[in-house]
Amino acid sequence: MLLRTLHKLTAVLAVAGTAHAYKQLAPEELQHLLSDGYSSAARQNFDPKNTTGLLAPILRVRLPGTKESAEVRAHFRDFFEQSPALASGTDGSSSWEVEEDNFYDTTPVPPVQGGDVNVSFTNLAAVRDPPGTRPGDVGRLTLVAHYDSKREPVGFIGAIDSAFPCALILQVLANLDAALTRKWQTSADGDNHIRGLQVLLLDGEEALKDWTATDSIYGARHMARTWDEQTGDYGVTTQRKSRLDAIDLFLLLDLLGTAAPNIPSYYKHTDWAHVHLDRLQRLIRGESTKAKSENTRDNKKNGQKKASVDKAEDGWFARPGKFFMGGKIGDDHLPFHNFGVPILHLIPVPFPHVWHTIEDDADHLDMPTMVEWAQIMTVFVAEYMELSGYLV
């Protein structure tokens, strides 16, 4: 096990130099992604009362193996089936491939009273690679959140844990799907490092009784182990030796959606990405401040509005890094980290005050914060996937 893990870490480090290739957007492209159209779409999709949006269908109890869990999963599948990429896949541009990873595991208590302790868990994975590429030659940016909710307290919704992170991932994809299609339709990609995009929506993160090594992160543990052994499309002629090796960055979002989160950098080897997120938030807030200043230049109440802007200048991405905390927070990244997968863990410390309480509901989400998350993550993914030149 140790030798195999070391081999995988070596493979990851071998492609690390090219994996860090990252193309910043031009100013006009940044302004385009921050335009009112994108912000309005995010507000609509994150509106808890909008049943046709991205967030509302997830804001429900969603215990593993239940009908409600399956309905939330159907919401995810519907999103990918309606993606422009799926419709355009017939012209050779590539499409989203969606699969479900279903398995059974024994739990200390059933998810619902009177149920079975032999529980069905289902992970959902969606992958979009450049057309004409072999899986073993593609390194994937992997966006991750868990979609199950906690057994107790009864009626727990988990708006930040992790309904909103799931909806956020979908919003980012909706914002960038067309640009990704344009890039792969029109560009002859001569990069040494071929990038793909992957989404993991994991089941069974929450403990059914008490958090232990065997009563927690059911889906993540199963998927990491399975993908480590999935070598059919990977071999001696490709850079990656398994599906797990194809993850260049495992970007896990958790406990997001409340105002003013404090998010340290937990891992030194992915600190470069945390630095970019901090830079992007400063850029985005600078653009927002500039726009507000232009709109209120002749307004006598400008001083009051400026004070509000100043108060919002506290960034979310705490610098410098707190690498001593890496691996000490129990979450879905741990099984992947143990196999040497690079982890960027976006989780606030301290945890929001609603964590694991019945108050973790739609009423405690902060819309301006959610919209800002959509802006930051959209620009980060656009730059990571090198979409400059294909956005406008």
HELIX and SHEET records of a PDB file:
HELIX    1   1 LEU A    2  ALA A   14  1                                  13    
HELIX    2   2 ALA A   16  ALA A   19  1                                   4    
HELIX    3   3 PRO A   27  LEU A   33  1                                   7    
HELIX    4   4 ASP A   36  ASN A   45  1                                  10    
HELIX    5   5 ALA A   56  ILE A   58  5                                   3    
HELIX    6   6 LYS A   67  GLU A   81  1                                  15    
HELIX    7   7 PRO A   84  SER A   88  1                                   5    
HELIX    8   8 GLY A   89  ASP A   91  5                                   3    
HELIX    9   9 PRO A  135  ASP A  137  5                                   3    
HELIX   10  10 ALA A  159  ALA A  163  3                                   5    
HELIX   11  11 PHE A  164  THR A  186  1                                  23    
HELIX   12  12 TYR A  218  GLU A  229  1                                  12    
HELIX   13  13 LYS A  268  THR A  270  5                                   3    
HELIX   14  14 ASP A  271  ASN A  295  1                                  25    
HELIX   15  15 ASN A  302  LYS A  311  1                                  10    
HELIX   16  16 PHE A  323  MET A  325  5                                   3    
HELIX   17  17 LEU A  334  ASN A  338  1                                   5    
HELIX   18  18 ALA A  362  HIS A  364  5                                   3    
HELIX   19  19 MET A  367  TYR A  384  1                                  18    
SHEET    1   A 6 GLU A  97  THR A 106  0                                        
SHEET    2   A 6 ASN A 118  ARG A 128 -1                                        
SHEET    3   A 6 ILE A 194  LEU A 202 -1                                        
SHEET    4   A 6 VAL A 138  HIS A 146  1                                        
SHEET    5   A 6 ILE A 247  LEU A 253  1                                        
SHEET    6   A 6 ILE A 343  LEU A 346  1                                        
SHEET    1   B 2 ILE A 263  PRO A 264  0                                        
SHEET    2   B 2 PHE A 317  ALA A 318  1                                        
END                                                                             
